[in-house]
Amino acid sequence: MPAVLGLNFHHDTAAALVVDGRIYAVEEERWSGVKHNHPTRKGTLTAPTRALQWCLEAADIEPENVDAVWAASMRPNPAAGWWLAEEREELAVLLPAPLGEHLRLLSHHTAHVLSGYLLSGHEHAAGLVIDAGGSSLGSDVGPGRERITGYDLWPDRIDRLYQGIPAVVPGPVGPRRVHSSLGHFYRNLARRVIPPGDEPEGSMMALAAFGDPQRYGAHIRELVRLGDEGEVRIDHPWGSADSSTPLLLDGRAWTADNVAEQPEHKRADLAAAVQEVFAESVVHIARHLQRLTRASALVFSGGCALNSHLNGHLAADSGFDTLFVAPAPHDAGTAVGAALYGWHYQLGQERLPVPTDAAWGPDPGALPTTTVPSGYHALPHLGPRLAPTVAALLTEHRIVGWVQGQLEFGPRALGHRSILAHPGHAATRDRLNAIKKRAAYRPFAPAVLTEHATEWFMSAADPFMNRVATVRRCRADRIAAVTHHDGTARVQSVAANHQGLRDLLEQFRDLTGLPLLLNTSFNRKGAPILRTAEQAVAAAVDLRLDALAVGDTLLLADHVPDPRAASLRTR
């Protein structure tokens, strides 16, 4: 079978290999320990060296047996199409021979959208990509970079139907280009809402649930104008990269430097207004795409597709029957989209099955029971007894590190490198936020057995934890640890073939009647999701978890009774 390699050389550096109808994919941050694997200097290119090496070794394939190599272009502001050849040469030297000789480039947004479409199972779909910025548009389209791109997608063609381009307006010293990047808009405002130390976009989305969007709604709507044919125009400088311009509200200047001085309730109100205007803008574009394509399905990707509250609105209000958010909509996912492009459109291979998991990375390795950390003892070789033993711990509201099988690809823990807890008590959420050093208003997500999802939530769940759903009111008090202040939850559905979490969820359901668990990423603050068993042990000790399950071995804190010997009460 052919083998196709996809790469992302920019932030969220990653490699993906499709061979024999299987995806191998992992992010370089899992080795570097630097979240998002940001280069040391803006614009610096970084090769996913260790991620690439793992993909080749896991697939047992030599570099000379790779048939095609694709990567997403990110060269800014060209005058004409020559930039692709220049960038290809610059990237090719970062790869071992003969991979560099095979390297070809496609647009950043096309790689984004195909990371969703080619895994969605839909024959015909509209595609939407929104982020801070992608590839250069070139002189044939207009100046600037991809910011908002709409597609009409078919198995035999990719048509770009909609392209947001800068507006040219009079300026103090002549015409000026005004960019309208919704990704930059959201980030710019988030930096004026969230104090340094927390990830601004995700934290603002969480804080918005506590605010009144009406307080600052009119002011924020003045910054964003929605026009005919899906047009979105954002006032300068809010639609471009900007970290210094003050936002004037209530007679005060809001900046990234003084954000901690603003009262939290006012920051929540601003967050709510920004979230509402942001969602309205994306729905406006999506409705236009539906009119253009007449498709019943929308595929959404790009950094803005990480906004799970937005995705809930898109699913309900965009006019499409179905929403499919790419399993990894951030920039690392462009490596998957690039590989799938070569696999399907270049080499003519059949599309891969629709995934219900993204466990495309390395195994954790064995847990070394000969060097058990102080304060813990090992229960080795539990085999089929592992799931009922851990389920019993969870019924007693213990917090458990869970490391099982291949590492998930992307920013969400999907039950392979997770911290798990009982979803029933709000106090568990507060304890976990303290353990992970997160703001107290940050919510946690539930992982639910697919067949039970609509019993607990008002809409379908997502296997990649990419959208929120409203918790049914009659159920909310039973799952307080995963119900956010606005009555929503970012729900992961766990299918029957899920290898990491399915058995444990079934055991927990049988003990408690609850077919769901609190599931959050296994990592320290500011660090990526961990990769290996050794890293899991160090993190479990550092975070003071009650237990850690790796493979069929359980490390149990000395203060926790052995659940195999105790007669545990069902909670």
Secondary structure as GFF3:
##gff-version 3
##sequence-region A 1 571
A	DSSP	beta_strand	3	8	.	.	.	ID=ss1
A	DSSP	beta_strand	14	19	.	.	.	ID=ss2
A	DSSP	beta_strand	22	27	.	.	.	ID=ss3
A	DSSP	alpha_helix	29	32	.	.	.	ID=ss4
A	DSSP	three_ten_helix	35	37	.	.	.	ID=ss5
A	DSSP	alpha_helix	49	59	.	.	.	ID=ss6
A	DSSP	three_ten_helix	63	65	.	.	.	ID=ss7
A	DSSP	beta_strand	68	73	.	.	.	ID=ss8
A	DSSP	alpha_helix	83	92	.	.	.	ID=ss9
A	DSSP	alpha_helix	99	102	.	.	.	ID=ss10
A	DSSP	beta_strand	103	107	.	.	.	ID=ss11
A	DSSP	alpha_helix	108	120	.	.	.	ID=ss12
A	DSSP	beta_strand	125	130	.	.	.	ID=ss13
A	DSSP	beta_strand	148	154	.	.	.	ID=ss14
A	DSSP	beta_strand	157	163	.	.	.	ID=ss15
A	DSSP	beta_strand	167	171	.	.	.	ID=ss16
A	DSSP	beta_strand	174	178	.	.	.	ID=ss17
A	DSSP	alpha_helix	182	190	.	.	.	ID=ss18
A	DSSP	alpha_helix	200	207	.	.	.	ID=ss19
A	DSSP	three_ten_helix	208	210	.	.	.	ID=ss20
A	DSSP	alpha_helix	213	223	.	.	.	ID=ss21
A	DSSP	beta_strand	224	226	.	.	.	ID=ss22
A	DSSP	three_ten_helix	228	230	.	.	.	ID=ss23
A	DSSP	beta_strand	232	234	.	.	.	ID=ss24
A	DSSP	beta_strand	247	249	.	.	.	ID=ss25
A	DSSP	beta_strand	252	254	.	.	.	ID=ss26
A	DSSP	three_ten_helix	259	261	.	.	.	ID=ss27
A	DSSP	alpha_helix	264	293	.	.	.	ID=ss28
A	DSSP	beta_strand	297	301	.	.	.	ID=ss29
A	DSSP	three_ten_helix	303	306	.	.	.	ID=ss30
A	DSSP	alpha_helix	308	317	.	.	.	ID=ss31
A	DSSP	beta_strand	322	325	.	.	.	ID=ss32
A	DSSP	alpha_helix	333	341	.	.	.	ID=ss33
A	DSSP	pi_helix	342	346	.	.	.	ID=ss34
A	DSSP	three_ten_helix	369	371	.	.	.	ID=ss35
A	DSSP	beta_strand	376	379	.	.	.	ID=ss36
A	DSSP	three_ten_helix	383	385	.	.	.	ID=ss37
A	DSSP	alpha_helix	386	395	.	.	.	ID=ss38
A	DSSP	beta_strand	400	403	.	.	.	ID=ss39
A	DSSP	beta_strand	417	421	.	.	.	ID=ss40
A	DSSP	alpha_helix	426	435	.	.	.	ID=ss41
A	DSSP	beta_strand	445	449	.	.	.	ID=ss42
A	DSSP	three_ten_helix	450	452	.	.	.	ID=ss43
A	DSSP	alpha_helix	453	456	.	.	.	ID=ss44
A	DSSP	beta_strand	468	470	.	.	.	ID=ss45
A	DSSP	alpha_helix	473	476	.	.	.	ID=ss46
A	DSSP	three_ten_helix	477	482	.	.	.	ID=ss47
A	DSSP	beta_strand	488	490	.	.	.	ID=ss48
A	DSSP	beta_strand	492	494	.	.	.	ID=ss49
A	DSSP	alpha_helix	502	512	.	.	.	ID=ss50
A	DSSP	beta_strand	516	521	.	.	.	ID=ss51
A	DSSP	alpha_helix	533	543	.	.	.	ID=ss52
A	DSSP	beta_strand	547	550	.	.	.	ID=ss53
A	DSSP	beta_strand	553	557	.	.	.	ID=ss54
###
